[in-house]
Amino acid sequence: MAKGGFRGMSMGGMSMIKQAQKMQQELLKMQEEMETKEYTATAGGGMVSATVNGKHQVLALSIKPEAVDPEDVEMLQDMILAAINEATRMGEEATSAAVSKMTGGMNLGALSGLL
């Protein structure tokens, strides 16, 4: 690098680049932390529960025996989907809130798709 920094770039510009790099590092660290968190939700009055992680992977699924009715498999399927979808939504909401807090509500556009 030249003695005075990048040619044509002011010290303020260099400072902004350093701030952006720091924010990028913090966002990557936060993403790693969010991926390890787990979110559990229930459906059907607690008959079905699902746990997902920040990577949207289903980690656990619990079904109470009394929820299993061979005559109404569709209801059980709906409860499973509801629990998984709610747990996933909880994870997405937590990630979005963490990103918003870190960036001060600044819209990162395409960068937000990375998390």
C-alpha positions in Angstrom: 0.0 0.0 0.0 1.3 3.5 -0.8 2.6 5.6 2.0 -0.5 7.8 2.1 -3.0 5.0 1.8 -5.0 4.2 -1.3 -4.4 6.9 -3.9 -7.3 9.3 -3.9 -8.9 7.9 -0.8 -9.3 10.2 2.2 -8.6 9.2 5.8 -12.4 9.3 6.3 -12.8 6.8 3.5 -10.3 4.5 5.1 -12.1 4.8 8.4 -15.4 3.8 6.8 -13.8 0.8 5.2 -12.4 -0.3 8.5 -15.8 0.1 10.1 -17.5 -1.9 7.4 -14.9 -4.7 7.8 -15.4 -4.7 11.5 -19.2 -4.9 11.0 -18.7 -7.8 8.5 -16.7 -9.7 11.1 -19.2 -9.1 13.8 -22.1 -10.2 11.5 -20.2 -13.4 10.6 -19.6 -14.1 14.3 -23.3 -13.5 15.1 -24.4 -15.7 12.3 -22.3 -18.6 13.7 -23.8 -18.0 17.1 -27.3 -17.9 15.8 -26.8 -21.2 13.9 -26.1 -23.0 17.1 -29.2 -21.7 18.9 -32.3 -23.9 19.2 -35.9 -22.9 19.0 -38.8 -25.1 20.2 -42.5 -24.6 19.4 -45.6 -26.6 20.1 -48.9 -27.2 18.3 -52.2 -28.8 19.1 -52.1 -27.7 22.7 -48.7 -29.2 23.3 -49.5 -32.5 21.6 -46.6 -32.0 19.1 -43.4 -30.1 19.7 -40.6 -29.4 17.3 -37.1 -28.1 17.8 -35.0 -26.5 15.0 -31.7 -24.8 15.0 -30.6 -21.5 13.4 -29.7 -23.4 10.2 -33.4 -24.4 9.9 -32.6 -28.1 10.6 -35.2 -30.0 12.5 -33.4 -31.4 15.6 -36.2 -33.0 17.5 -39.9 -33.9 17.0 -42.1 -35.1 19.9 -45.6 -36.5 19.5 -47.7 -37.4 22.4 -49.3 -40.8 22.0 -52.8 -39.4 22.4 -52.2 -37.2 19.3 -52.0 -40.3 17.1 -55.5 -41.1 15.8 -55.4 -43.5 12.8 -58.7 -42.1 11.7 -57.3 -38.5 11.5 -53.7 -38.6 10.2 -54.2 -35.3 8.5 -54.6 -33.5 11.8 -51.4 -35.0 13.1 -49.6 -33.9 9.9 -51.0 -30.4 10.3 -49.8 -30.2 13.9 -46.3 -31.3 12.9 -46.1 -28.8 10.2 -47.4 -26.0 12.5 -44.8 -26.8 15.2 -41.9 -26.9 12.7 -43.0 -23.8 10.9 -43.4 -21.9 14.2 -40.0 -23.0 15.5 -38.4 -21.9 12.2 -40.2 -18.5 12.4 -38.9 -18.0 15.9 -35.4 -18.6 14.7 -35.8 -16.3 11.8 -37.3 -13.6 14.0 -34.4 -13.9 16.5 -31.8 -13.6 13.7 -33.5 -10.6 12.2 -33.7 -8.9 15.6 -30.0 -9.6 16.3 -29.0 -8.2 12.9 -31.2 -5.2 13.3 -29.7 -4.5 16.8 -26.1 -4.9 15.4 -26.7 -2.7 12.4 -28.8 -0.1 14.2 -31.7 -0.9 11.9 -29.7 -0.1 8.8 -31.1 -1.9 5.7 -28.3 -4.1 4.4 -30.2 -5.1 1.3 -28.5 -8.1 -0.3 -26.3 -8.7 2.7 -29.3 -9.6 4.8 -29.7 -12.8 2.7 -26.5 -14.1 4.0 -27.9 -14.6 7.5 
